[in-house]
Amino acid sequence: MIRLMTASLLPERARVFVAGHRGLVGSAVARRLAADGHEVLTRSRAELDLRDAGRTAAELAVLRPDAVVLAAAKVGGIMANSTRPVQFLEENLQIQLSVIAGAHAAGVDRLLFLGSSCIYPKHAPQPIGEDALLTGPLEPTNEAYALAKIAGIVQVQSYRRQYGASYISAMPTNLYGPGDNFDLETSHVLPALVRRFHEAVAEGRDEVVLWGSGSPRREFLHVDDLAAACAVLLRSYDADEPVNVGCGSDLTIRELAETVADVTGFTGRIAWDTTRPDGTPRKLLDISRIESLGWKPVIPLRDGIAATYAHWRAGLGR
């Protein structure tokens, strides 16, 4: 049962510890919370290794934040997940166990755990509702990462049930935006496409070869829209069930590639290497639960891609 709160669950000018504040998601959440008047608390990786449960618990005990947002994670695309499943499983489990248990030990009242839409079965009915969790086999290429995120959901639910903790979880769809990872070996599909097409234009190439058939369908959400959703959830949501956060519409990878090509100015041929895996055929989230709290995405995909590309190019100095 969803409990919609009339009074805010997060105090005004709350002190919020954002774990993973330098990543794509964490940096956007930190920006949003600061803009809303909250005090954002952070620690760099050099200052605090979140995989270290003892140090994490001690640091949270000193900070005593009003809330924690767990945005830290080891993330990557199909290639990275397929070739290094041990790291994606173990590092994410370590981070989650450290931060969630440490927050509880420090008496933190509110915690938001950010998972991933890859927790859902590969062939889940579309659009995917939150009740699809654990109803079928996962996508094999990122199964280890997905299982770690599922464990995080269960950990949050367990703290709620055993201790009455006001801890919640949200499952974002595919994200993009400023601060994304553009490394071709480890990035997700959208920033990888941006880099591939940018380099093709810079090198004067007339063809770009992409993995798969281009037929899988995906939705993409700008990370600033996710950050706005996180602010709403921290203020207004308190229930066991995870909450999907997406944009409510999807497109094929082929259509995405054509959009990115247009944004970057690539006018050559796009070829598809069908010997490479496609991944899950479709992944569109049912976002009715988050919409019932009054949130909707506002950044159009093409505009968001163009702004992300401009931000990345500015960082390159060109």
Secondary structure, DSSP 8 states (H G I E B T S, - for coil): ---B-SS-SS-TT-EEEEETTTSHHHHHHHHHHHHTT-EEE---TTT--TT-HHHHHHHHHHH--SEEEE-------HHHHHH-HHHHHHHHHHHHHHHHHHHHHTT-SEEEEE--GGGS-TT--SSB-GGGTTSS---GGGHHHHHHHHHHHHHHHHHHHHH--EEEEEEE-EEE-TT----TTT--HHHHHHHHHHHHHHHT-SEEEEES-S--EE-EEEHHHHHHHHHHHHHHB--SS-EEE--S--EEHHHHHHHHHHHHT--SEEEEETTS---SSEE-B--HHHHTTT----S-HHHHHHHHHHHHHHHHT-
